[in-house]
């Protein structure tokens, strides 16, 4: 079933020190909780799962950090929602296919937001960006 909502609730970026040597950038995305909610959706009971998440990009050694927190709303049938909630409450597990869908959405949306914040804070981008390189001539011999 589909993801019907995605919102950031906290966007925090901080530059602590000047970059003076090699920087290690670490990204971490995780689901921090699940709640059951009701939304006024026509043609449905409106039961959705609200997955809370956090996405953290840290620049080491102690150069800066970007922290994003938010939630994803996921719509499915009542039986499936109850199963997911039961599994989460029992051992903090989410079905692999759903977890993959959620994390891909979190990473895609949060990476873009973190990239914008890193630019504003003058921190290196956390994902490799494309660059142009000069073409090398195939043959350096002079003819003519």
N, CA and C atoms as an extended XYZ file, in Angstrom:
432
Properties=species:S:1:pos:R:3:atomname:S:1:resname:S:1:resid:I:1 pbc="F F F"
N         0.832       -1.184        0.000 N   UNK     1
C         0.000        0.000        0.000 CA  UNK     1
C         0.878        1.249        0.000 C   UNK     1
N         0.274        2.381       -0.217 N   UNK     2
C         1.088        3.581       -0.448 CA  UNK     2
C         1.440        4.376        0.802 C   UNK     2
N         2.490        5.138        0.614 N   UNK     3
C         2.842        6.171        1.572 CA  UNK     3
C         1.995        7.380        1.187 C   UNK     3
N         1.227        7.905        2.143 N   UNK     4
C         0.305        9.005        1.831 CA  UNK     4
C         0.745       10.342        2.422 C   UNK     4
N         1.824       10.336        3.189 N   UNK     5
C         2.289       11.589        3.769 CA  UNK     5
C         3.732       11.507        4.215 C   UNK     5
N         4.435       12.630        4.121 N   UNK     6
C         5.815       12.740        4.574 CA  UNK     6
C         6.023       14.163        5.066 C   UNK     6
N         6.455       14.314        6.307 N   UNK     7
C         6.673       15.647        6.867 CA  UNK     7
C         7.913       15.671        7.752 C   UNK     7
N         8.631       16.784        7.673 N   UNK     8
C         9.714       17.023        8.607 CA  UNK     8
C         9.135       17.756        9.808 C   UNK     8
N         9.546       17.360       10.998 N   UNK     9
C         9.103       18.022       12.221 CA  UNK     9
C        10.245       18.791       12.870 C   UNK     9
N        11.470       18.382       12.575 N   UNK    10
C        12.641       19.058       13.126 CA  UNK    10
C        13.735       19.065       12.075 C   UNK    10
N        14.278       20.239       11.819 N   UNK    11
C        15.383       20.401       10.877 CA  UNK    11
C        16.445       21.210       11.607 C   UNK    11
N        17.580       20.576       11.864 N   UNK    12
C        18.629       21.224       12.638 CA  UNK    12
C        19.973       21.030       11.937 C   UNK    12
N        20.680       22.107       11.736 N   UNK    13
C        22.009       22.042       11.146 CA  UNK    13
C        22.961       22.888       11.965 C   UNK    13
N        24.154       22.359       12.210 N   UNK    14
C        25.114       23.078       13.031 CA  UNK    14
C        26.529       22.843       12.508 C   UNK    14
N        27.262       23.926       12.354 N   UNK    15
C        28.676       23.849       12.006 CA  UNK    15
C        29.449       24.220       13.260 C   UNK    15
N        30.267       23.283       13.755 N   UNK    16
C        30.943       23.482       15.029 CA  UNK    16
C        32.363       24.011       14.868 C   UNK    16
N        33.088       23.511       13.880 N   UNK    17
C        34.489       23.877       13.692 CA  UNK    17
C        34.795       24.092       12.222 C   UNK    17
N        35.928       24.696       11.970 N   UNK    18
C        36.406       24.901       10.607 CA  UNK    18
C        36.998       23.598       10.099 C   UNK    18
N        36.771       23.307        8.834 N   UNK    19
C        37.321       22.103        8.222 CA  UNK    19
C        38.807       22.333        7.963 C   UNK    19
N        39.653       21.522        8.620 N   UNK    20
C        41.088       21.724        8.468 CA  UNK    20
C        41.812       20.488        7.953 C   UNK    20
N        41.174       19.350        7.996 N   UNK    21
C        41.789       18.128        7.484 CA  UNK    21
C        40.705       17.237        6.899 C   UNK    21
N        41.052       16.003        6.664 N   UNK    22
C        40.102       15.074        6.053 CA  UNK    22
C        38.840       14.942        6.904 C   UNK    22
N        37.705       14.952        6.231 N   UNK    23
C        36.410       14.874        6.904 CA  UNK    23
C        35.774       13.517        6.627 C   UNK    23
N        35.272       12.894        7.670 N   UNK    24
C        34.495       11.667        7.516 CA  UNK    24
C        33.030       12.039        7.683 C   UNK    24
N        32.228       11.627        6.712 N   UNK    25
C        30.807       11.942        6.741 CA  UNK    25
C        30.032       10.645        6.927 C   UNK    25
N        29.188       10.629        7.934 N   UNK    26
C        28.383        9.437        8.214 CA  UNK    26
C        26.901        9.820        8.160 C   UNK    26
N        26.123        8.990        7.454 N   UNK    27
C        24.678        9.174        7.357 CA  UNK    27
C        23.998        8.017        8.070 C   UNK    27
N        22.942        8.310        8.788 N   UNK    28
C        22.201        7.268        9.478 CA  UNK    28
C        20.712        7.595        9.421 C   UNK    28
N        19.927        6.650        8.944 N   UNK    29
C        18.471        6.797        8.900 CA  UNK    29
C        17.861        5.671        9.716 C   UNK    29
N        16.865        5.996       10.541 N   UNK    30
C        16.242        4.954       11.348 CA  UNK    30
C        14.785        5.297       11.653 C   UNK    30
N        14.007        4.245       11.846 N   UNK    31
C        12.616        4.372       12.295 CA  UNK    31
C        12.664        4.397       13.819 C   UNK    31
N        12.065        5.401       14.433 N   UNK    32
C        12.138        5.521       15.886 CA  UNK    32
C        10.844        5.142       16.600 C   UNK    32
N         9.747        5.042       15.856 N   UNK    33
C         8.491        4.676       16.487 CA  UNK    33
C         7.369        4.515       15.484 C   UNK    33
N         6.306        3.861       15.938 N   UNK    34
C         5.113        3.672       15.101 CA  UNK    34
C         3.884        3.959       15.959 C   UNK    34
N         2.981        4.751       15.392 N   UNK    35
C         1.707        5.042       16.039 CA  UNK    35
C         0.579        4.764       15.056 C   UNK    35
N        -0.581        4.441       15.587 N   UNK    36
C        -1.765        4.269       14.741 CA  UNK    36
C        -2.552        5.565       14.775 C   UNK    36
N        -2.956        6.040       13.603 N   UNK    37
C        -3.721        7.286       13.523 CA  UNK    37
C        -4.920        7.112       12.605 C   UNK    37
N        -5.849        8.041       12.723 N   UNK    38
C        -7.020        8.070       11.842 CA  UNK    38
C        -6.988        9.371       11.062 C   UNK    38
N        -7.206        9.244        9.769 N   UNK    39
C        -7.289       10.411        8.899 CA  UNK    39
C        -8.637       10.404        8.203 C   UNK    39
N        -9.186       11.565        7.926 N   UNK    40
C       -10.462       11.617        7.195 CA  UNK    40
C       -10.239       11.346        5.703 C   UNK    40
N       -10.193       10.061        5.341 N   UNK    41
C        -9.970        9.664        3.949 CA  UNK    41
C       -11.270        9.078        3.409 C   UNK    41
N       -11.747        9.630        2.328 N   UNK    42
C       -12.995        9.175        1.736 CA  UNK    42
C       -12.841        7.760        1.176 C   UNK    42
N       -13.807        6.900        1.440 N   UNK    43
C       -13.792        5.538        0.915 CA  UNK    43
C       -12.912        4.600        1.720 C   UNK    43
N       -12.485        5.009        2.898 N   UNK    44
C       -11.619        4.189        3.733 CA  UNK    44
C       -11.954        4.455        5.188 C   UNK    44
N       -11.522        3.555        6.066 N   UNK    45
C       -11.720        3.780        7.490 CA  UNK    45
C       -10.767        4.849        8.003 C   UNK    45
N        -9.767        5.164        7.198 N   UNK    46
C        -8.835        6.222        7.573 CA  UNK    46
C        -7.759        5.801        8.539 C   UNK    46
N        -7.567        4.504        8.711 N   UNK    47
C        -6.523        4.032        9.606 CA  UNK    47
C        -5.188        4.044        8.874 C   UNK    47
N        -4.243        4.742        9.464 N   UNK    48
C        -2.899        4.809        8.895 CA  UNK    48
C        -1.891        4.572       10.003 C   UNK    48
N        -0.694        4.206        9.590 N   UNK    49
C         0.413        4.098       10.527 CA  UNK    49
C         1.289        5.329       10.372 C   UNK    49
N         1.699        5.877       11.482 N   UNK    50
C         2.589        7.026       11.493 CA  UNK    50
C         3.964        6.525       11.967 C   UNK    50
N         4.892        6.445       11.019 N   UNK    51
C         6.253        6.009       11.325 CA  UNK    51
C         7.095        7.252       11.597 C   UNK    51
N         7.617        7.377       12.805 N   UNK    52
C         8.511        8.490       13.100 CA  UNK    52
C         9.936        8.060       12.749 C   UNK    52
N        10.727        9.011       12.275 N   UNK    53
C        12.082        8.682       11.850 CA  UNK    53
C        13.050        9.787       12.214 C   UNK    53
N        14.334        9.436       12.136 N   UNK    54
C        15.375       10.446       12.217 CA  UNK    54
C        16.451       10.119       11.196 C   UNK    54
N        17.038       11.176       10.660 N   UNK    55
C        18.107       11.073        9.667 CA  UNK    55
C        19.210       12.015       10.140 C   UNK    55
N        20.377       11.460       10.392 N   UNK    56
C        21.479       12.261       10.918 CA  UNK    56
C        22.686       12.138       10.003 C   UNK    56
N        23.240       13.284        9.635 N   UNK    57
C        24.498       13.348        8.905 CA  UNK    57
C        25.498       13.988        9.849 C   UNK    57
N        26.562       13.230       10.174 N   UNK    58
C        27.578       13.787       11.070 CA  UNK    58
C        28.891       13.939       10.317 C   UNK    58
N        29.545       15.058       10.571 N   UNK    59
C        30.830       15.382        9.959 CA  UNK    59
C        31.883       15.263       11.050 C   UNK    59
N        32.799       14.325       10.879 N   UNK    60
C        33.806       14.065       11.904 CA  UNK    60
C        35.179       14.449       11.383 C   UNK    60
N        36.060       14.903       12.245 N   UNK    61
C        35.972       14.987       13.705 CA  UNK    61
C        35.329       16.293       14.165 C   UNK    61
N        34.164       16.201       14.763 N   UNK    62
C        33.422       17.302       15.373 CA  UNK    62
C        33.386       18.585       14.546 C   UNK    62
N        33.027       18.439       13.278 N   UNK    63
C        32.949       19.607       12.397 CA  UNK    63
C        31.518       20.130       12.321 C   UNK    63
N        30.562       19.223       12.288 N   UNK    64
C        29.178       19.659       12.211 CA  UNK    64
C        28.223       18.489       12.196 C   UNK    64
N        26.926       18.821       12.198 N   UNK    65
C        25.901       17.778       12.181 CA  UNK    65
C        24.611       18.346       11.608 C   UNK    65
N        23.914       17.508       10.876 N   UNK    66
C        22.586       17.836       10.363 CA  UNK    66
C        21.641       16.770       10.898 C   UNK    66
N        20.581       17.213       11.553 N   UNK    67
C        19.623       16.286       12.143 CA  UNK    67
C        18.235       16.599       11.605 C   UNK    67
N        17.599       15.586       11.047 N   UNK    68
C        16.243       15.721       10.518 CA  UNK    68
C        15.347       14.700       11.210 C   UNK    68
N        14.223       15.151       11.708 N   UNK    69
C        13.245       14.247       12.311 CA  UNK    69
C        11.907       14.515       11.657 C   UNK    69
N        11.112       13.469       11.525 N   UNK    70
C         9.809       13.640       10.903 CA  UNK    70
C         8.979       12.380       10.997 C   UNK    70
N         7.973       12.314       10.117 N   UNK    71
C         7.125       11.130       10.093 CA  UNK    71
C         6.631       10.838        8.677 C   UNK    71
N         6.280        9.574        8.494 N   UNK    72
C         5.699        9.084        7.248 CA  UNK    72
C         4.340        8.482        7.592 C   UNK    72
N         3.320        8.806        6.805 N   UNK    73
C         2.008        8.200        6.972 CA  UNK    73
C         1.845        7.103        5.932 C   UNK    73
N         1.470        5.917        6.399 N   UNK    74
C         1.367        4.736        5.546 CA  UNK    74
C        -0.043        4.168        5.652 C   UNK    74
N        -0.692        4.017        4.508 N   UNK    75
C        -2.067        3.522        4.449 CA  UNK    75
C        -2.077        2.058        4.036 C   UNK    75
N        -2.863        1.262        4.759 N   UNK    76
C        -3.027       -0.155        4.405 CA  UNK    76
C        -4.336       -0.639        5.027 C   UNK    76
N        -4.695       -1.893        4.758 N   UNK    77
C        -5.939       -2.408        5.346 CA  UNK    77
C        -5.736       -2.639        6.844 C   UNK    77
N        -6.840       -2.665        7.572 N   UNK    78
C        -6.817       -2.728        9.031 CA  UNK    78
C        -6.052       -3.943        9.546 C   UNK    78
N        -6.243       -5.085        8.925 N   UNK    79
C        -5.578       -6.321        9.372 CA  UNK    79
C        -4.056       -6.174        9.286 C   UNK    79
N        -3.582       -5.666        8.178 N   UNK    80
C        -2.139       -5.493        7.965 CA  UNK    80
C        -1.568       -4.476        8.963 C   UNK    80
N        -2.305       -3.399        9.215 N   UNK    81
C        -1.865       -2.383       10.176 CA  UNK    81
C        -1.717       -2.999       11.566 C   UNK    81
N        -2.678       -3.801       11.970 N   UNK    82
C        -2.628       -4.452       13.288 CA  UNK    82
C        -1.424       -5.391       13.384 C   UNK    82
N        -1.139       -6.138       12.294 N   UNK    83
C         0.010       -7.051       12.284 CA  UNK    83
C         1.328       -6.290       12.428 C   UNK    83
N         1.450       -5.192       11.711 N   UNK    84
C         2.681       -4.393       11.763 CA  UNK    84
C         2.864       -3.811       13.158 C   UNK    84
N         1.800       -3.277       13.743 N   UNK    85
C         1.865       -2.724       15.100 CA  UNK    85
C         2.235       -3.783       16.126 C   UNK    85
N         1.641       -4.959       15.999 N   UNK    86
C         1.912       -6.056       16.934 CA  UNK    86
C         3.381       -6.460       16.862 C   UNK    86
N         3.903       -6.597       15.649 N   UNK    87
C         5.302       -6.967       15.462 CA  UNK    87
C         6.239       -5.901       16.032 C   UNK    87
N         5.889       -4.629       15.824 N   UNK    88
C         6.725       -3.535       16.330 CA  UNK    88
C         6.726       -3.524       17.867 C   UNK    88
N         5.557       -3.691       18.458 N   UNK    89
C         5.464       -3.661       19.923 CA  UNK    89
C         6.174       -4.854       20.557 C   UNK    89
N         6.145       -5.987       19.853 N   UNK    90
C         6.758       -7.210       20.394 CA  UNK    90
C         8.281       -7.145       20.343 C   UNK    90
N         8.853       -6.889       19.168 N   UNK    91
C        10.321       -6.942       19.044 CA  UNK    91
C        10.911       -5.865       18.140 C   UNK    91
N        10.183       -4.744       17.966 N   UNK    92
C        10.669       -3.592       17.182 CA  UNK    92
C        11.060       -3.976       15.757 C   UNK    92
N        10.273       -4.854       15.136 N   UNK    93
C        10.543       -5.274       13.761 CA  UNK    93
C         9.420       -4.829       12.842 C   UNK    93
N         9.832       -4.537       11.590 N   UNK    94
C         8.915       -4.146       10.529 CA  UNK    94
C         9.167       -5.109        9.379 C   UNK    94
N         8.128       -5.560        8.657 N   UNK    95
C         8.363       -6.443        7.516 CA  UNK    95
C         9.394       -5.832        6.558 C   UNK    95
N        10.287       -6.693        6.062 N   UNK    96
C        11.424       -6.234        5.264 CA  UNK    96
C        11.017       -5.391        4.055 C   UNK    96
N         9.999       -5.806        3.327 N   UNK    97
C         9.560       -5.069        2.130 CA  UNK    97
C         9.087       -3.653        2.493 C   UNK    97
N         8.322       -3.548        3.583 N   UNK    98
C         7.850       -2.248        4.040 CA  UNK    98
C         9.016       -1.402        4.546 C   UNK    98
N         9.935       -2.018        5.302 N   UNK    99
C        11.092       -1.290        5.820 CA  UNK    99
C        11.925       -0.711        4.683 C   UNK    99
N        12.087       -1.486        3.636 N   UNK   100
C        12.846       -1.022        2.473 CA  UNK   100
C        12.153        0.191        1.834 C   UNK   100
N        10.854        0.117        1.674 N   UNK   101
C        10.091        1.228        1.089 CA  UNK   101
C        10.203        2.482        1.966 C   UNK   101
N        10.070        2.312        3.271 N   UNK   102
C        10.146        3.451        4.193 CA  UNK   102
C        11.533        4.083        4.185 C   UNK   102
N        12.573        3.254        4.321 N   UNK   103
C        13.930        3.791        4.362 CA  UNK   103
C        14.327        4.445        3.043 C   UNK   103
N        13.921        3.884        1.918 N   UNK   104
C        14.220        4.518        0.630 CA  UNK   104
C        13.582        5.909        0.547 C   UNK   104
N        12.358        6.027        1.032 N   UNK   105
C        11.680        7.324        1.035 CA  UNK   105
C        12.391        8.302        1.966 C   UNK   105
N        12.737        7.841        3.158 N   UNK   106
C        13.435        8.698        4.120 CA  UNK   106
C        14.768        9.160        3.553 C   UNK   106
N        15.545        8.243        3.016 N   UNK   107
C        16.871        8.584        2.484 CA  UNK   107
C        16.753        9.550        1.314 C   UNK   107
N        15.829        9.284        0.408 N   UNK   108
C        15.674       10.143       -0.771 CA  UNK   108
C        15.288       11.562       -0.368 C   UNK   108
N        14.263       11.692        0.443 N   UNK   109
C        13.781       13.025        0.815 CA  UNK   109
C        14.748       13.748        1.763 C   UNK   109
N        15.315       13.017        2.708 N   UNK   110
C        16.204       13.634        3.689 CA  UNK   110
C        17.563       13.994        3.090 C   UNK   110
N        18.051       13.201        2.160 N   UNK   111
C        19.330       13.518        1.513 CA  UNK   111
C        19.252       14.850        0.785 C   UNK   111
N        18.144       15.094        0.135 N   UNK   112
C        17.965       16.365       -0.587 CA  UNK   112
C        17.938       17.529        0.401 C   UNK   112
N        17.198       17.374        1.485 N   UNK   113
C        17.126       18.433        2.503 CA  UNK   113
C        18.495       18.648        3.155 C   UNK   113
N        19.201       17.572        3.482 N   UNK   114
C        20.524       17.682        4.108 CA  UNK   114
C        21.535       18.313        3.151 C   UNK   114
N        21.414       18.026        1.868 N   UNK   115
C        22.302       18.617        0.879 CA  UNK   115
C        22.117       20.133        0.835 C   UNK   115
N        20.890       20.587        0.882 N   UNK   116
C        20.602       22.018        0.907 CA  UNK   116
C        21.173       22.664        2.170 C   UNK   116
N        20.976       22.018        3.314 N   UNK   117
C        21.497       22.561        4.567 CA  UNK   117
C        23.021       22.582        4.581 C   UNK   117
N        23.649       21.544        4.045 N   UNK   118
C        25.119       21.510        4.019 CA  UNK   118
C        25.662       22.660        3.175 C   UNK   118
N        24.980       22.976        2.097 N   UNK   119
C        25.380       24.105        1.245 CA  UNK   119
C        25.278       25.421        2.024 C   UNK   119
N        24.189       25.591        2.752 N   UNK   120
C        23.989       26.828        3.515 CA  UNK   120
C        24.969       26.966        4.671 C   UNK   120
N        25.402       25.836        5.249 N   UNK   121
C        26.336       25.853        6.371 CA  UNK   121
C        27.797       25.784        5.921 C   UNK   121
N        27.999       25.708        4.613 N   UNK   122
C        29.340       25.590        4.048 CA  UNK   122
C        30.054       24.323        4.545 C   UNK   122
N        29.304       23.231        4.564 N   UNK   123
C        29.841       21.911        4.875 CA  UNK   123
C        29.916       21.118        3.578 C   UNK   123
N        30.805       20.127        3.500 N   UNK   124
C        30.864       19.326        2.277 CA  UNK   124
C        29.565       18.554        2.053 C   UNK   124
N        29.193       18.311        0.795 N   UNK   125
C        27.975       17.518        0.539 CA  UNK   125
C        28.149       16.092        1.052 C   UNK   125
N        27.079       15.531        1.588 N   UNK   126
C        27.152       14.183        2.150 CA  UNK   126
C        27.010       13.087        1.108 C   UNK   126
N        26.648       13.467       -0.098 N   UNK   127
C        26.567       12.504       -1.201 CA  UNK   127
C        27.459       13.008       -2.334 C   UNK   127
N        28.079       12.106       -3.085 N   UNK   128
C        28.938       12.563       -4.183 CA  UNK   128
C        28.122       13.241       -5.281 C   UNK   128
N        28.596       14.388       -5.694 N   UNK   129
C        27.934       15.135       -6.757 CA  UNK   129
C        28.700       14.952       -8.060 C   UNK   129
N        28.018       15.011       -9.183 N   UNK   130
C        28.718       14.860      -10.459 CA  UNK   130
C        29.665       16.033      -10.703 C   UNK   130
N        30.821       15.764      -11.338 N   UNK   131
C        31.761       16.824      -11.699 CA  UNK   131
C        32.232       16.624      -13.128 C   UNK   131
N        32.545       17.712      -13.752 N   UNK   132
C        33.103       17.667      -15.100 CA  UNK   132
C        34.612       17.504      -15.004 C   UNK   132
N        35.160       16.701      -15.885 N   UNK   133
C        36.606       16.565      -15.981 CA  UNK   133
C        37.000       16.845      -17.427 C   UNK   133
N        38.142       17.467      -17.627 N   UNK   134
C        38.541       17.765      -19.005 CA  UNK   134
C        38.811       16.485      -19.788 C   UNK   134
N        38.465       16.529      -21.074 N   UNK   135
C        38.727       15.392      -21.943 CA  UNK   135
C        40.222       15.329      -22.254 C   UNK   135
N        40.752       14.124      -22.263 N   UNK   136
C        42.148       13.938      -22.631 CA  UNK   136
C        42.192       13.641      -24.128 C   UNK   136
N        43.070       14.336      -24.842 N   UNK   137
C        43.164       14.035      -26.278 CA  UNK   137
C        43.628       12.600      -26.484 C   UNK   137
N        43.024       11.955      -27.469 N   UNK   138
C        43.357       10.562      -27.731 CA  UNK   138
C        44.775       10.400      -28.275 C   UNK   138
N        45.203       11.347      -29.089 N   UNK   139
C        46.509       11.235      -29.705 CA  UNK   139
C        47.213       12.582      -29.571 C   UNK   139
N        48.335       12.580      -28.892 N   UNK   140
C        49.072       13.822      -28.666 CA  UNK   140
C        50.069       14.139      -29.775 C   UNK   140
N        50.147       13.315      -30.782 N   UNK   141
C        51.098       13.563      -31.871 CA  UNK   141
C        50.588       14.669      -32.772 C   UNK   141
N        51.513       15.530      -33.171 N   UNK   142
C        51.167       16.633      -34.061 CA  UNK   142
C        51.206       16.149      -35.499 C   UNK   142
N        50.131       16.389      -36.218 N   UNK   143
C        50.087       16.016      -37.632 CA  UNK   143
C        49.863       17.317      -38.391 C   UNK   143
N        50.801       17.613      -39.237 N   UNK   144
C        50.489       18.680      -40.092 CA  UNK   144
C        51.374       19.779      -40.269 C   UNK   144
